[in-house]
Amino acid sequence: MVKQNKEVWEMLFDQMTKEMMIEEKEFSQMENTDEIVEIIKKKTLDSLEEETSFLSEFPNPTYAVMRLEYLAESQNEMNYQMLLGLYKEKKLVNHLMEVQKRAIQFMREVKSQMMKDQNIAGEEDPKYQTMISALKEMVIKEVVEV
């Protein structure tokens, strides 16, 4: 049992060491965190463009890109750590796709209720554009910036 635990710990240590070496190589030429963030953003957007099934459903993944920008440009250390952690774990693209899906779902659910509450019959109603702007702001606050 002790020998088995030792082997497991050695395997975990080896895995962590490999990941650190990969990270060091990937970011070794970077002089500051801004450069690291730019590389992460570029690689993530490139990977997102390869998600053809996702892009066929969401050809303009505005909220996914907004989330990436929010995490990357935030002055909050927790957001930077989240960006770095998701990137290292290769979960950032999936996270962004999930944010996009949640944002669209939120809009679908709230839009009809807002139209009903504000007595807006359709897109031709003069109040419609104002409502849509407010809805988009809600999505940003409730889904993108959380």
Secondary structure in CASP SS format (residue, H / E / C, confidence):
PFRMAT SS
TARGET T0000
AUTHOR 0000-0000-0000
METHOD secondary structure of the structure
MODEL  1
M C 1.00
V H 1.00
K H 1.00
Q H 1.00
N H 1.00
K H 1.00
E H 1.00
V H 1.00
W H 1.00
E H 1.00
M H 1.00
L H 1.00
F H 1.00
D H 1.00
Q H 1.00
M H 1.00
T H 1.00
K H 1.00
E H 1.00
M H 1.00
M H 1.00
I H 1.00
E H 1.00
E H 1.00
K H 1.00
E H 1.00
F H 1.00
S C 1.00
Q C 1.00
M C 1.00
E C 1.00
N C 1.00
T H 1.00
D H 1.00
E H 1.00
I H 1.00
V H 1.00
E H 1.00
I H 1.00
I H 1.00
K H 1.00
K H 1.00
K H 1.00
T H 1.00
L H 1.00
D H 1.00
S H 1.00
L H 1.00
E H 1.00
E C 1.00
E C 1.00
T H 1.00
S H 1.00
F H 1.00
L H 1.00
S H 1.00
E H 1.00
F C 1.00
P C 1.00
N C 1.00
P C 1.00
T H 1.00
Y H 1.00
A H 1.00
V H 1.00
M H 1.00
R H 1.00
L H 1.00
E H 1.00
Y H 1.00
L H 1.00
A H 1.00
E H 1.00
S C 1.00
Q C 1.00
N C 1.00
E H 1.00
M H 1.00
N H 1.00
Y H 1.00
Q H 1.00
M H 1.00
L H 1.00
L H 1.00
G H 1.00
L H 1.00
Y H 1.00
K H 1.00
E C 1.00
K C 1.00
K C 1.00
L H 1.00
V H 1.00
N H 1.00
H H 1.00
L H 1.00
M H 1.00
E H 1.00
V H 1.00
Q H 1.00
K H 1.00
R H 1.00
A H 1.00
I H 1.00
Q H 1.00
F H 1.00
M H 1.00
R H 1.00
E H 1.00
V H 1.00
K H 1.00
S H 1.00
Q H 1.00
M H 1.00
M H 1.00
K H 1.00
D H 1.00
Q C 1.00
N C 1.00
I C 1.00
A C 1.00
G C 1.00
E C 1.00
E C 1.00
D C 1.00
P C 1.00
K C 1.00
Y H 1.00
Q H 1.00
T H 1.00
M H 1.00
I H 1.00
S H 1.00
A H 1.00
L H 1.00
K H 1.00
E H 1.00
M H 1.00
V H 1.00
I H 1.00
K H 1.00
E H 1.00
V H 1.00
V H 1.00
E C 1.00
V C 1.00
END
